[in-house]
Amino acid sequence: MRKTWILVGLVTLVCCVVAVAQYSATIYMKQGGTDMVIGNGGTVTVESGGDIAIESGGVLNAAAASGLKINSVAFTGTVRAGQHTCTSDEATNNTAVISTGLTSVSAHLIQILRSGAVVTGDAVVSESSGTISVLDGASTYAVTASDVINWLAVGT
């Protein structure tokens, strides 16, 4: 009887080892724990109230063929984001200049805050060689010292 239980135990152990050896997770941590891999078919879902925080200096790369999708709009390249506080010199020159760290920008987005409130106006926004410029508008927006410009740029 004892031999039977030992044999059953060994067969169970071998079956478990084979099952574990054949299983491969779609989402896993690489050895050492510094990289998370999301394999083909894997998804990261951010639920309501959740957040993905990219700290200053952090980079989100979207180099895959389909790239990054925001509301079904696809972008390919490196995504950089930051916050720029306008200086008194920029206010005097009527132009805020933001270096994105990219050499070319295919899409950008800005939000201007003054004293914590969104400034709605006719600011003129342009991009050249990876630099975003925010200029005075025709009638309502003027670059002001201490304006905070939150920005996001996608490019290479």
N, C-alpha and C positions, 0 to 999 in steps of 0.2 A: 504494500500500500504506500509506504514511504517513497519508494522508487517512482511510483506513478505521480505523486505530488511534486517530486523534484522535476520529473519530465514535463509536467504541465507548467510548472514555474519557468523552466528554461524556454519552452515553446512560447509562452506569453512574453517573456523578456525579448526574445528574438523578434517577435511580431512588433513589439513596441519600438525597438531600435530601427527596424525596417520602415515603419510608419513615420518615425521622426526623420529619418534620412531622406524620405521622399517628399516631405513637406517643405515648401519654400514660401515664406511670407511675401506679400506684395509690398508691404511697408515694414521696414526694419531699420535698426541701427547698425552701422558698420562697426567692425571690431575697433575698440577704443572709445566708442561712443561720441565721436565728434561729428559724424555725418549721419543724417537720416536719409534713407533712400525710399522713394515712392516709385515703385515699379509700374510697368505697363498695366493700365487698368486700375491703378490705385488713385485715390482721391483724398485730398485734405478738405474737410468741411468745417467752415467757421460758422457756428450757430449764432443766432440772434444774441447780441450782447458780447460776442466773442471779438477778438482783435488779433491781428498780426502786427507786431511792433518791429519795425526796422530802425535800430538806433542810429544816431549820427555816425556817418562813416560806413554804415552797413550797405550792402548792395544786394539787390534781387536780380539775378540773371534770368532772362527769358529767351534763351538762345535756341530752343527747340523749334522745329519747323512750324508748329502752330503758335509758338510763343505764349505770351500772356494774354488772357482774355478778360476784359472788363466789360460787363453788360454786352457780351457777344461780339465786341470789337477786339480783334486780335492785334497784338503788338509783338514784334520780335526785336530783341536786343537787350541791353542792360537797362534796368529801371533804377533810377536814382531819385532821391527825394531829400528835401531839406527845408530849412527855415532861414530866411534872410531878414535881417533888421536894417531898414534904410538909415543911412547916415545923413548928417547935415550937409556934407559935400554932395551927396546924391540928390538931396532936395534942392540945393542951389543949382545943380546941373539939370534938374528936371528929369533925371534918368536913374533908375536903380539897375545895377548890373549884377547878375547872378551867374557865377561859374558853376556849371553842372558837373565838371570833371569828365564830360563826354566830348568827343570830337565832332559828332554829328547828332542832331536830335530829330527824330521823326515825329514825335508827339510830345506836347507839354501841357501842363495844367497849373494854374496859379490861383491862389486865394489871398486877397489882401485884407488885413485886419488893421484897424486903427482903434486904439484904446480897447481892444478885445472885441470890437464889433466888426462884422464884415462890411467893407467899403464897397458899395455898389456904385459904379461909375463907368466912365468911358476910357479907362486906362488903355493905352496902346501897348500891346505885348508883341515882341518879335524875338526871333532866335537866329543866331549866326555862329557857326563853328563851335557849337556846344555852349554858347553863352546866351542866357535869356535876358532880355532887356525889357524893363517896364518903364514907360514914359508917361508924362502928363497927357491927359485926354484933351479933347477939343474944348470941353466946357465944364465938366464936373469933377474929374479926378486930377489931383496934383500930388506928385511924389512928396511925401512929408517925412521928416526925420522921425524915427521910431515906428513908422509903419512896419508891420510884420508881414512878410510875403512867404506863405507856405507854397512850396513848388514840388512838382513831380515831372520828371523828364524820362523819355524812353529813347534810346539811341545806341550808338556804338562809340 
